[in-house]
Amino acid sequence: MSKLVIVESPAKAKTIKKYLGKGYEVMASMGHVRDLPKSRLGVDVENNFKPDYIDIRGKGDLRKALKAAAKKSDFVYLATDPDREGEAISWHLAAMLGLDLEEKNRVTFNEITKSGIKNGMAHPRKINQDLVDAQQTRRLLDRLLGYNLSPFLWKKVKKGLSAGRVQSVVVKLIMDREREVSSFVPEEYWSIDSKYHAHSSRKQFPAHLTTYQGEKLEIKTKEESDSILAQMQGKDHVVSSIKKGTRKKSPAPPFTTSTLQQEASRRLGFQAKRTMKAAQELYEGIDIPKLGAVGLISYMRTDSLRISDEARQAASDYIKEKYGEKYLPESPRVYKQKNNAQDGHEAIRPTMPNLAPEQIKESLTSDQFKLYKLIWERFIASQMANCLLNTVSVQITCGEYGFKTSGYTVEFDGYTAVYEESKDSPEEKSAPLPELKEGETLHLDSLEGTQHFTQPPARYTEASIIKALEENGIGRPSTYAPTLTTVLARGYVERDGKNLVPTVLGDVTNQLMEAQFSDIVNVDFTAQMETNLDRVEAGDVDWHQILREFYDNFDASLKKAEKDMEGKHMNVPEEVTDVICEKCGRNMVVKMGRFGKFLACPGYPECSNTKKIVQETNAQCPICGKRVLTKKSKKGKVYFGCEDNPTCPFMTWDKPLAEKCPNCGSSLFKKGGRGGEIHCLKEGCGYVKEKETE
């Protein structure tokens, strides 16, 4: 008997082949084999939205090989990814190979391990047409919108633009936040803080003024602050109450796609695309000594918090052996699902919880190791006991004014022995307090008022925009990374450090979309469309009905927009720089080309001068003394090099600093990562800055 198993990628094929052994041939389809044509709409609107699928160009030899292998095989299994997209790929493969759609030839693997593959192969099923229809509906929706709306944007704004259901909402969310930031008016306020030590201890601790006559106190001006400080002059600061307690801290649940992308952004500085690339590699299989090719994590596109009993038991066994039984919770942890979770797969977890990251570090790339470590630690911690804190809250009275301070000590570290979730806004650190007694008069070390101003809402980062999309029910786990890639590539949004900010082009395009296609950029409308796709997947509604309702409204809006904007064009203001064109003396402007932004003379066509955009740093080249510039490699990775390159060969991945070397006066550089070493790169110097100790 000869059996053919078709998967999507060669890496996955290699791993699965190892476990299936003789009698099985495993081949990769390299993704989709059929799709809608690129050169035309490919959807027959008048014929109930019938799609016109064609063979994807460049895959002729692959299709021949798959057909030949299928012809000589006794049975064909379709083992593409376990999601809508994977189901659709299997459906297209079945059509190409002439397979019976009633045949139980579809197998799925939640993890690429011996048990995962054995379980998948033991439970073949028919292709799920509802899953296929949900993917097909999304594909046709995006095609109908994109191929009709994009030409309108080309005519009214600029050639090369695109629009999409999710990407247009992402741009609107970022634009709305930018408006909030721009219109924000800061308000002044003051705080009064004190520092004390008890007479029995020299250990200093802080407190914060919170109340006056038992009511919450707000200080708006310096005059108010000075008046309060004057009233407290010479008065005793007395401990009025001490409350002690115990607080439990519970671990975060294992990762979903969204939370993995958020945490990888916060903790590792990974963009969503980079995170998903490394996760895909970990899922499909890595060669590990003594183990061979093995998938290290479960399927990475999921919104579920469910964990299999087998994985939970394996984690418990590891925790018990490594940390001891007291680190296990009283009962196994089960995390509550969100209401709109599809729950198609387990949460993202290591396939072998006993395989600690350090054991396989040598087999992984840097990105793979960092992400595997993050996933492994989060999962193990999620199955551990609570962290127990002994807390103390102290009220201090000075006349009619009340100060507050708090602290804690760790009674039992629990899950924090392995991992703690990072936050968008770091929590204030609280140190242990000295032993205090009620009625005790404290020694006042300092008392001062500090001016503050209210801050605007934070601009979106990749982590926070993904969180916003998930909370609003926009998009699904598989769409976050490609959507962000698209809005950045189209020039609607750009990065400012970690922040995402709209460009002038994004602002203009968003204004047009809000004025003419309010439904498309409406958060609730887009979320409802995702719900409709889920209904198609559940078999509760016919996909043709969803398309008809959408298209009729969209087509009416498009016709109205064309009429309203007849003869009109949206002007995209050019960004004028202070760089002078050396050929004609005009101020050069920023243009967007195939390879990103560049400077161009506004006098084109009579002056066609262009330049690269130079991003300076505060450092000088340690070889020749000229400016060090921020540059990008072909893969988009930031590095730093001399402006006189290639004449001067200096380049480094280390971040240049304005600080000078105390030995030779050359610029200092800092290695990447937290607590990176600060050192001098001038040949023969060797200076390394000592790390400050607390």
Order of alpha helices (4+ residues) and beta strands (2+ residues): beta-alpha-beta-beta-beta-beta-beta-alpha-beta-alpha-alpha-alpha-alpha-beta-beta-beta-alpha-beta-alpha-alpha-beta-beta-alpha-alpha-beta-beta-beta-alpha-alpha-beta-beta-alpha-alpha-alpha-beta-beta-beta-beta-beta-beta-beta-beta-beta-beta-beta
